[in-house]
Amino acid sequence: MEPTTKIHIENLNVYAGKQQILKNINIEIPKNKITVILGPSGCGKTTLLKCMNRLTDLYPELKVTGKVMINDKNVLEAGEDIVKLRQYMGLLSQRPYPLPMTIYNNIAFGLKLKGVKKRRNLHKQVVRYLQQANLWDEVKNRLREPASRLSIGQQQRLCLARGLAVNPEIILADEPTSALDPISSQYIEEKFVELKNDYTIVLVTHVLRQARRIADFVVFMYLGEVIEQGTVEEVFGNPKMEKTKQYLGGTFN
């Protein structure tokens, strides 16, 4: 029987000197679902996301203990291939960061790293991933223009297409719609709902309405701890913890 859990996080702790940022995190993230991580600013949401693809390695002051198990492997262990790990997990940041090259080459770059060389095959796949990100119709006559000329919303979808092009199984998204207009946000939300058929999506957001619309599973964090987790129906419909009730009800102190 195929496993239903994609990421198993066990006793995860993160320290910055004497300050503890994450405290004994235990989460099972379901496969082919959208898991939303909720909580007020500074509660550790982004740090948790960075642990999953070892972006915490970029901060030498951080000490990380515990396990992040993906396909029965602890990705936090020394000796893990970090480049492969980050290809396995596409990352969408708060603000889009397209590569300083053309729209076409933003997608082709990752494909070439994967070994796609023939021009015809390369073009076919560039088109495919731009279509997957709902961007092809808007850029098909602009492929040789710099990506920087795109609107912020288009740049975010280009970054999504670029992430998909390296063939990940997991998409990590850190407040990916926070800098976008409502229409672009809707594009991204709709695309995530579609993509979960083929990918496991972990999304950090502070927008409760967005979480309600697209989440399958919800993790609520406060001051570095997981306060409550469960299906969107359980957490939003019948929260068990008082802090969760206050946060969802807008009376949080």
N, C-alpha and C positions, 0 to 999 in steps of 0.2 A: 504494500500500500504506500502511495506517495506521501511524504511528510507534508503536514499542513503548516508547519512553522518554518520560516525562511531564515530568521535571525534570532538567536537565543542569547540574550545578554544576562550574564550571571555575576552577581556580586561586584559590579563595576564601580570603582572609586577613582576620582581624579582630584589631585592635590596641586595647588600652586603655592609652594613653600608651606607655610603652616595653615593656609586656608584650604578648606575642603570644598571643591566646586560640585562634585557629584558624590552622592552618599548611598552606597550599597544598592545600586540600580539592578533590578531583576525584571526583565520584560521578555515576552515571546512575541515576536512580530510575525503575523501570518503571511503566508505566501499568496501572491496574486491578489492582494488587497491594498487599500490605501490606509496606512496607519498615520494618524495625525497626533503630533506632540504639541500639547497646549500648555500654557502657563504664562505668568507675568514676566516682564523683562528681568533678566538676570537670574532666572531660576535654573539655568543649565541646559536649556533645550539645544542650543547650537553646539555646545561642548559635547553633548551626547551624540549628535549627528557626526561631529568630527572624529569621535572615537571609532565610529563604524568603518571609516575608510582611512584611518590613521593620519588624518590631517593634524592631529595632536602632536605628531612627531616634529612638526615645524616649530613647536614651542618648547624649547629645551627646559624651561622652568616647570613644565607640567610633569607630574608623575602619575602614571595610569596603572591601576591594578585590576584584576578580575578577568573575565572572559567575554569576548564577543564571538560567538560560534556561528559560522556560516558554512553549511555543507560539512558539518562535523569537524571543522577546523577552527582553532582559536586564532583569529587574524591579528591578535595583539602579541603573539609570540615572536621572538627574535627569529630572523631568517625568512620571514614571510616576504614574498615578492610584492613590494609596495606598488610598483607600476601596474602589475597585473591586477592587484586588488582594486586600484582606483579606476581601471578600465571596466572592471566587473561592476562597479557602482558609479553610474552617472551622477554628477553633482550639478544642481542648479542653485545658484546663489541669489541673494536678495537683489543685487544689481547685476545685469548681464555683463559679461566680459568676453565679447567676441574677439577672436584673434585679429591682429592688425594686418589683415589681408582681405582678399575679395570674399564676397558672399559664398561663391562656389568653393574657394579653397578652404574656407572654414570647415566645410564638411569633408572635402577631399583629403585634407591633412590627416585626419584620424584614420580614414580608409587606407591611405598609403602606408601608415604605420602598421596596419593590420596585414599588409601584403597585397592589397588590391592595386595592380599596376596597369592593366590594359585600359586604355582611354574609354572604350565603349562601356566596359563593365563599371568603370569608375563613375562615368556620367549617369549611368542607369541607377546606381546606388545613391548618388547625390540627390537625384530627383526623388527617389523613394523616401529618403529621410526628411527632405524638405516637405514632402507631402504628408508624412507622418506627423509633422509638427504644424500642420495647417498653414504652411508658409509658401508653398510652391506657386500658387496662383498669383501671389503678390510680388514675387521676385523673379519669376521665370524670364523676364526680359531685362533683368538688372544683375545677372549673375557675376558679371565682371566688375561691378561697382564695389568700392570698399564697404565692408560690413558696417563701418561706423556711420554710414549715411542712413541706415535703417532707423526707424523710430525705436524707442526703448522697448515697446511691446514686441516689435518684430525681432529686435536683437535677443530678447529673452527666448523667443521661439526658435531662433537660429541656434542659440546655445543648447536648447533642448535637442534639436536635430543633431547637433555636433556630438552631444552626449550619447544619443541613441546609435550613432554611426560606429562607435567602438563596441557595439553589441553587448551592453551590460545586462545583468539580470535584475539589478536593483537600481532604483532611482532615488537619490537623496535630494530633497528640495528644502532649502532654508528660506522661508518666507518669500517664495518666488514671485508672488504677485504684489508685494508691498510697494514697489515703485511704479506699478502699472496703472493705466486707466481702466475703468470698469469693463470695457469691451475686450481689451487684451487679457484682463484677469479671467474673464469668462472663457476665452479661447483656451487658456492654460488649464483651467479647471475641467472643462469638457474633454480636453486631450488626456488628462490624467485618468479620468473615469474610463476612457476608451483603452488607454495603455495598460491598465491593471490586468487585463486579460493575459498579457504577455510578460508583465514586469511586476515586481514587488515595489511599492512606492512608500517612502517614509517622508512625511511632510511636516515641517515646523511652521506653525502659523499662530498669530495672535487674534485672528478674525474668527469669532465664534460662529458667525453665519456661514463662513466658508467651511469650517470643520463639519458643521451640521449637514451641509449640502453634499460633501464628497467623501467623508470619512466612513470607513467600515469599522475601524478599531481606533480607540482614543486612549492616549496616555496623558494624564494631567500631572504636571510637575510644580513643585513649590520649594524654593530654597534648596535646590539640589537633590530633592527627594521625589520619588514617584508616590504621589498621594493616592491616586486611583487609576485603574485601567480596566478597559472592557470594551464591548461593542458600542457603537455610537448610540444605539437604543438604550443600553444599560447606563452609560455615563450621562447622557443628556436627559434621558427619560426618567431615570430613577437613581440619581447619584447617592452613594452610601456615605461619603465623608462630608463633614460640615464645610471644610475648606472648598471642596468641589462645588457644593451648593451655592456658597457665597460667590465664587468666581463666575459660575454660569449665570447667577442671578444679578450680577453687576453690583453686589454689595461688598466686594472684596476689600479688605483693609491691608 
